[in-house]
Each structure stands twice: as C-alpha cells, then as structure tokens.
Amino acid sequence: MWKADAVAAWTIGITMVINITVSSFIATMTPTFFRYLGKDPAIMSGPLSTIIQDIVSLMVYFMTAFMVYRFIG
C-alpha cells in the first residue's frame, strides 16, 4: 500500500514525528502543572496525560492529512 500511495505515507510519517514530539511535551508538563497546583503529580497526571495525548494525536493527524492532501495530493 505504501508504495502505491506516497501521499499517505508522507501523511503518516509527518504525523508520527509531530505526535512523538507533542506527547513528550505533554507528558513532561502535566506533572509539573499538578505539582504547581499542590496535587500529587503521580496520581493525577497519568490518566489525564493519556486522554490529552489521544485527543491531540487525532487532531494532529486530521490537520496533517488535510494539509498534505490539499497541497500535494
């Protein structure tokens, strides 16, 4: 499939790079935010960080797909 559709391969590749970068940032900043609020970062940040990363990953994928297919495909 990837050999037949290079635009889809570029879309997935770009999305993976962005998602890895953004997920690392979110995973670092969530415990820091809860520590600032005076809450236990170990308990509070796990589920919330996962939910935020999932939502952001989907938004990044759809925005990247829209832009790549609009300008390239």
N, C-alpha and C positions, 0 to 999 in steps of 0.2 A: 504494500500500500504506500509506503513512504517513497518508493522510487517513482510511483505514478503521480503523486501529488506533493510536489516540493513546497507549495504554499502551506499546506497543513503541517508539514514537518517544521518549517520555519516558525509557524504559529506556536506549536507545542514547545519548541526549543526556547524561544524568547520567553514564553510564559513560565517555563521551569526556572530559568535564570532569575527572573523578577520575583517569582514566588519564594525561592530559596532565600533571596536577599531580604525580602519583606518579612518572611517568617522568622528569620533570625532576629531582626529588629523588634518584632512584636514579642518574641519570647524573652528578649532582654529587658524591654521596657515595662512589661506587665508587672513583674515582681517589684521593680523599682517604684512604680506608681503605687502599689499597695503598701510598700514599706513607707512611702511618703505619707499615706493616709493613716498609718499606725495599725494596719491589719497584718495578719500573718501571711506573708507572700507565698509560702509553700502550699498552703491550703487554698487560697483564693485564686491564684494565678493559673493553675493547671487547666481547669475546665474552661474558664473564660478565654484564656490564650488560644486554646484549641478551636473554640467557636469563632473567635475573631479571625484566626488564620484561615479557616474554611471559607468564611464569607469573603474575605479579601482575595483568596485564591480564585474563587469563582468570578468575582468582579474583574480581576486582572485578566483571566482567561478570555472572558467575553469581550472586554475592551481591546485586548491584543488581537483577537480574531477579527473583530470589526475593522480595526485599523489596517491590519495586514491584507485582508481580503479587499478592502476599499482601495488601497493604494497599489497593491501588487497584483491581486487576483482579479 
